[in-house]
Amino acid sequence: MVRIGFRKHNLPETLLRLETAMSRIILACSFAAALLVSGTVNANQSDWQRARLACADVGIDPSSAAFGQCVVDLYYSLWDEQNEGER
């Protein structure tokens, strides 16, 4: 245990949480790349819906703030990639 201020922090547990979060971010980026390459996504689905599905697929809880951030980040990353040629 590491004591910081008045609270005790379990350093291995904290590192495990950070590692889990980073793994999810990497997985979300992988799904983003797969969505960009994939031509099989239903044309009626919006980019927002695809971003939500990708974030849910990596296991982020839809009721969490991290899910909302994942969706926004993924949507704009996809948008940037799709519109890169127009710049």
KEKE-196454 format. One line per field, with one value per atom (N, C-alpha, C): atom name; x, y, z. Coordinates in steps of 0.2 Angstrom, whole numbers, plus 5000, padded with zeros to 4 digits. Layout:
% residues N
atom	CA|...
c1	X|...
c2	Y|...
c3	Z|...
***
This chain:
% residues 87
atom	N|CA|C|N|CA|C|N|CA|C|N|CA|C|N|CA|C|N|CA|C|N|CA|C|N|CA|C|N|CA|C|N|CA|C|N|CA|C|N|CA|C|N|CA|C|N|CA|C|N|CA|C|N|CA|C|N|CA|C|N|CA|C|N|CA|C|N|CA|C|N|CA|C|N|CA|C|N|CA|C|N|CA|C|N|CA|C|N|CA|C|N|CA|C|N|CA|C|N|CA|C|N|CA|C|N|CA|C|N|CA|C|N|CA|C|N|CA|C|N|CA|C|N|CA|C|N|CA|C|N|CA|C|N|CA|C|N|CA|C|N|CA|C|N|CA|C|N|CA|C|N|CA|C|N|CA|C|N|CA|C|N|CA|C|N|CA|C|N|CA|C|N|CA|C|N|CA|C|N|CA|C|N|CA|C|N|CA|C|N|CA|C|N|CA|C|N|CA|C|N|CA|C|N|CA|C|N|CA|C|N|CA|C|N|CA|C|N|CA|C|N|CA|C|N|CA|C|N|CA|C|N|CA|C|N|CA|C|N|CA|C|N|CA|C|N|CA|C|N|CA|C|N|CA|C|N|CA|C|N|CA|C|N|CA|C|N|CA|C|N|CA|C|N|CA|C|N|CA|C|N|CA|C|N|CA|C|N|CA|C|N|CA|C|N|CA|C|N|CA|C|N|CA|C
c1	5004|5000|5004|5002|5006|5001|5004|5000|5001|4996|4996|4991|4994|4989|4986|4980|4976|4973|4974|4971|4976|4975|4979|4977|4982|4981|4984|4981|4984|4987|4993|4997|4995|4996|4995|4988|4983|4976|4975|4978|4978|4981|4987|4990|4986|4982|4978|4972|4969|4964|4966|4972|4975|4976|4979|4980|4974|4969|4962|4960|4960|4957|4961|4968|4972|4970|4969|4967|4961|4956|4950|4950|4955|4956|4959|4964|4967|4962|4958|4953|4948|4946|4941|4944|4951|4954|4955|4955|4956|4949|4943|4937|4936|4938|4938|4941|4947|4950|4946|4943|4939|4933|4930|4924|4926|4932|4934|4935|4938|4940|4934|4929|4923|4918|4916|4911|4905|4904|4898|4893|4895|4890|4884|4878|4872|4872|4871|4871|4866|4861|4856|4858|4864|4866|4870|4869|4873|4880|4884|4891|4890|4886|4885|4883|4878|4876|4882|4886|4892|4897|4898|4902|4900|4893|4890|4891|4890|4891|4898|4902|4910|4912|4909|4911|4908|4902|4899|4902|4904|4908|4914|4917|4924|4922|4916|4914|4913|4913|4912|4905|4903|4896|4893|4887|4884|4881|4881|4878|4884|4890|4896|4898|4901|4904|4909|4913|4918|4915|4909|4905|4904|4901|4900|4906|4911|4918|4920|4920|4922|4918|4912|4907|4909|4910|4912|4919|4924|4931|4931|4927|4927|4924|4918|4914|4919|4922|4926|4932|4935|4941|4939|4933|4931|4929|4926|4925|4931|4936|4943|4945|4945|4948|4944|4937|4933|4934|4935|4936|4943|4948|4955|4956|4953|4954|4952|4947|4944|4948|4953|4957|4962
c2	4994|5000|5006|5011|5017|5023|5027|5032|5038|5041|5048|5052|5057|5061|5057|5058|5054|5047|5046|5040|5035|5028|5023|5021|5020|5018|5011|5006|5000|5001|5002|5003|4998|4991|4986|4986|4988|4988|4994|5000|5006|5004|5001|5000|4995|4990|4986|4989|4994|4998|5002|5005|5009|5004|4998|4994|4992|4990|4989|4994|5000|5006|5007|5006|5007|5001|4995|4990|4991|4994|4995|5001|5006|5011|5008|5004|5000|4996|4993|4988|4993|4998|5003|5006|5007|5010|5004|4998|4992|4992|4992|4992|4998|5004|5010|5008|5005|5003|4998|4993|4988|4991|4996|4999|5003|5006|5010|5006|5000|4995|4991|4990|4986|4989|4986|4988|4985|4981|4977|4980|4986|4989|4992|4991|4993|5000|5002|5009|5013|5011|5014|5016|5013|5014|5021|5025|5031|5030|5035|5034|5034|5038|5038|5031|5028|5021|5016|5017|5012|5013|5020|5021|5018|5019|5016|5009|5005|4998|4996|4999|4998|4998|5004|5005|5000|4998|4992|4986|4984|4978|4977|4983|4982|4981|4981|4980|4986|4992|4998|4999|5000|5000|5006|5005|5010|5016|5014|5019|5024|5022|5026|5032|5036|5042|5040|5035|5033|5030|5028|5025|5031|5037|5043|5046|5046|5049|5044|5038|5033|5034|5035|5036|5043|5048|5054|5054|5051|5051|5046|5041|5036|5040|5043|5046|5051|5056|5061|5058|5052|5049|5046|5043|5041|5046|5052|5057|5060|5061|5064|5059|5053|5048|5048|5048|5048|5055|5060|5067|5069|5065|5067|5070|5067|5069|5075|5078|5084|5090|5089|5094|5097
c3	5000|5000|5000|4996|4996|4999|5004|5007|5004|5001|4998|5001|5005|5009|5014|5015|5020|5018|5011|5009|5007|5008|5006|4999|4994|4988|4986|4983|4982|4975|4974|4968|4963|4964|4959|4956|4961|4958|4954|4956|4951|4945|4945|4938|4934|4937|4933|4930|4934|4931|4925|4926|4920|4914|4915|4910|4906|4910|4907|4903|4906|4902|4895|4895|4889|4885|4887|4883|4879|4883|4879|4874|4875|4871|4864|4865|4859|4856|4859|4856|4852|4855|4852|4845|4845|4839|4834|4836|4832|4828|4832|4829|4824|4826|4822|4815|4815|4809|4805|4809|4805|4802|4805|4802|4796|4796|4790|4784|4786|4780|4778|4782|4781|4776|4771|4767|4768|4773|4774|4779|4782|4786|4783|4785|4783|4781|4775|4773|4777|4780|4784|4791|4793|4800|4799|4804|4804|4807|4806|4809|4817|4819|4827|4829|4826|4828|4828|4822|4822|4827|4829|4834|4841|4842|4848|4849|4843|4843|4844|4841|4842|4849|4852|4860|4864|4862|4866|4865|4859|4857|4861|4863|4867|4874|4876|4883|4888|4885|4889|4891|4897|4899|4896|4893|4889|4894|4901|4905|4908|4906|4909|4905|4908|4905|4900|4901|4897|4890|4890|4884|4880|4883|4879|4876|4880|4877|4872|4872|4867|4861|4861|4855|4852|4855|4852|4849|4853|4850|4844|4844|4838|4832|4833|4828|4824|4828|4825|4822|4825|4822|4815|4815|4808|4803|4806|4801|4799|4803|4800|4795|4796|4791|4784|4785|4779|4775|4778|4775|4774|4775|4774|4767|4762|4755|4754|4757|4756|4759|4763|4766|4761
***
